[in-house]
Amino acid sequence: GSLCLDISRRAVTHENQCETWFRSVNPQGKIPALSISQTGQVLWESQVILQFLEDSHVALGGEGRALVPLAPLDRAHMRLVVATHDLYLASPNCTQPGAFTHTQGCMYVPPPHSKHVTTRWIDRPTRAAKLRECWKQLDVLESLCRGPFFCGDDVSLADLTVFPTVIFFLFFTPRVFGWEDGAVFHGRPRLKYWFEEGMIALPAARRVHDEVTTALL
């Protein structure tokens, strides 16, 4: 059934993710995770959580537009954007220690033998290959962006999925690789418009942007 959700947040570090208490929350050792106190059930994987929150919002008669398009082709387009992000940018599809990390991890996972290494690292050739893959997938996302949002005029789960990752790109690429600010939008006018005119204009998205950027500083 539907639940009346009172959500509280807890920040989790990468070190926390390796600890026993967090593995009891999510055996994959990844974030995010959502613990539902009313039932004791725990959900993980971003899309599972987002879809659950969307379904609960609709079931409870929440105000505002749904975040899943009604038209079948629009809904399929949303899922294509999400799959492009989750499969090629955000997921290594492997939870083992070592050089297994998501493509976007090339921006912040340390090199071998670094004092910052915990359970993950990336050597230079792997980092270069992952960065090339990031560049390719940003082009794919550019081609999928209909504007002003990924599925057209309305915000969808596709926008909520990609937005935090683009914040990471904008934060890390100048600091790690010496790119110019906003270089991720070079040759990608639709992605630039989506981020600067579509998403940032939304108060909730602006708040997420500021919270993520502050946490990374």
Secondary structure, DSSP 4 states (H G I P E B T S, - for coil): -------------HHHHTSHHHHHH-TT--S-EEEETTTTEEEESHHHHHHHHHHHHHHTT-SS--SS-SSHHHHHHHHHHHHHHIIIII--S--SSBS---GGGGGTSPPTT-TT-SSB---HHHHHHHHHHHHHHHHHHHHH--SSBTTBSS--HHHHHHHHHHHHHHHHHHHHH-PPTTGGGTT-HHHHHIIIIIITTSHHHHHHHHHHHHHH-
